[in-house]
Amino acid sequence: MYYFFIISGYLFVVGLSIVFDHLFELFPITKLTKFLSPIDETTFNRIGIVIIPNIVWSLIELIILGNNKLFVLGLLLNIFISVCVMYVIKFGYDLIANKESGVVNIIAIFFSCFFGFFCNYICLAIGTNKQINPLFSLLGVLILVAIYVIIRVFPPKIEFFKGKNITK
């Protein structure tokens, strides 16, 4: 059962992340599209393209797997590993080629999601025998959503969240 959700989730997150990466080519710039794919060229925005799709998938997955004790930990590791691998691939290429590439962005999405979902699968497999009330998992996901929205609306004043405003 976990294989189905991991493969489905991987395909869902990869597809939605690619759509978010090319959102301004598909839709006009509005407040919603700026929230989903911000136009500020910050490090957080460049590597955080997989966060919203992972959270959306976790809300879908919560219905079936929410009673797994390590559900929220798996989601946190999925997001953390995905963002870290995305950072290494995108900025590694930027250091070598001194430019950004759409193909490298798509490759980064594929690999970062693969490693993130692999860690998520390990957490879900370990937590199989330990069941909890799914409301605790829902509460954990809602707390993650609240933290993400707060970071998007009120970004911290550090270099990681600062960048130049570009028009796509």
C-alpha positions in Angstrom: 0.0 0.0 0.0 2.9 2.4 0.8 4.3 1.7 -2.7 1.1 3.0 -4.3 1.1 6.2 -2.3 4.8 6.8 -2.7 4.7 6.4 -6.5 1.5 8.4 -6.8 2.8 11.1 -4.6 6.1 11.3 -6.4 4.3 11.7 -9.8 1.8 14.2 -8.3 4.6 16.3 -6.6 6.9 16.2 -9.6 4.1 17.2 -12.0 2.8 20.0 -9.8 6.3 21.3 -9.1 7.0 21.5 -12.8 3.7 23.4 -13.3 4.7 25.8 -10.5 8.1 26.3 -12.0 6.6 27.4 -15.3 3.5 29.0 -13.7 4.0 32.5 -15.2 4.3 31.0 -18.7 0.9 29.5 -18.3 -1.0 32.1 -16.2 -0.8 35.9 -15.7 0.8 37.3 -12.6 -1.8 37.6 -9.8 -1.6 37.4 -6.0 -2.3 33.7 -6.1 0.4 32.9 -8.7 2.9 35.1 -6.8 2.2 33.0 -3.7 2.5 29.7 -5.5 5.6 30.7 -7.4 7.0 34.0 -6.2 8.7 36.4 -8.5 11.3 37.3 -5.9 14.6 35.6 -6.9 15.6 34.4 -3.4 17.3 31.3 -2.5 14.3 30.1 -0.5 12.0 30.7 -3.5 14.3 28.9 -6.0 14.6 25.7 -3.9 11.2 25.8 -2.2 9.2 24.9 -5.4 8.5 21.4 -4.0 7.1 22.5 -0.6 3.5 23.4 -1.6 3.0 20.2 -3.8 4.3 18.1 -0.9 1.9 19.7 1.6 -1.0 19.3 -0.9 -0.1 15.6 -1.4 0.2 15.1 2.4 -3.4 16.3 2.8 -4.5 13.8 0.2 -2.4 11.0 1.8 -3.6 11.9 5.3 -6.9 10.2 4.8 -5.4 6.8 4.4 -2.0 7.0 6.1 -2.7 9.6 8.8 -2.8 7.0 11.6 0.9 6.1 11.0 2.9 7.5 14.0 5.7 8.8 11.8 3.5 10.4 9.1 4.4 14.0 10.1 8.1 13.1 10.5 8.1 11.5 7.0 6.5 14.7 5.6 9.1 16.9 7.3 12.0 14.7 6.1 10.5 14.6 2.6 10.4 18.4 2.4 13.8 18.9 4.0 15.6 16.3 1.9 13.8 17.6 -1.3 14.9 21.2 -0.6 18.4 20.2 0.2 18.9 18.1 -2.9 17.3 20.9 -5.0 19.8 23.4 -3.5 22.8 21.2 -4.3 21.7 20.6 -7.9 20.5 24.1 -8.8 23.3 26.0 -7.1 25.9 23.5 -8.1 25.0 24.0 -11.7 24.9 27.8 -11.2 28.5 27.6 -9.8 29.7 25.5 -12.8 27.8 27.2 -15.6 27.2 30.6 -14.1 23.6 30.7 -15.3 20.2 29.1 -14.6 18.7 26.4 -16.9 15.2 25.2 -17.2 16.3 21.7 -17.9 18.5 21.6 -14.8 15.4 22.9 -12.8 13.3 20.0 -14.1 16.2 17.5 -13.3 16.5 19.0 -9.9 12.8 18.5 -9.3 12.9 14.9 -10.3 15.9 13.9 -8.2 15.0 16.0 -5.2 11.5 14.5 -5.1 12.9 11.0 -5.5 15.2 11.3 -2.5 12.5 13.1 -0.4 9.9 10.4 -1.1 12.5 7.6 -0.4 13.0 9.1 3.1 9.2 9.4 3.5 8.7 5.8 2.6 11.3 4.7 5.1 9.5 6.7 7.9 6.1 5.3 6.9 7.5 1.7 6.8 9.1 2.1 10.2 6.0 3.6 11.8 3.6 0.8 10.4 3.2 -1.0 13.8 2.6 2.2 15.8 -0.9 3.7 15.2 -2.1 7.1 16.5 -5.2 9.2 16.0 -5.2 10.7 12.5 -6.2 14.1 14.1 -2.6 14.4 15.5 -1.2 14.0 12.0 -3.7 16.6 10.7 -2.7 18.9 13.4 1.0 18.5 12.5 0.3 19.2 8.8 -1.8 22.2 9.7 1.1 23.6 11.8 3.5 23.1 8.9 1.0 24.9 6.6 0.8 27.8 9.1 4.6 28.1 9.4 5.0 28.0 5.6 2.3 30.8 5.2 3.9 32.9 7.9 7.3 32.5 6.2 5.8 33.5 2.8 3.9 36.5 4.1 6.5 37.7 6.6 9.9 36.5 5.3 12.7 36.7 7.9 15.3 39.5 7.3 18.2 37.2 6.5 20.1 36.7 3.2 18.4 33.3 2.5 15.0 35.1 2.1 16.3 38.3 0.4 16.6 38.7 -3.3 16.0 40.9 -6.2 12.5 41.2 -7.7 12.4 40.0 -11.3 9.7 39.9 -13.9 9.1 36.7 -15.7 
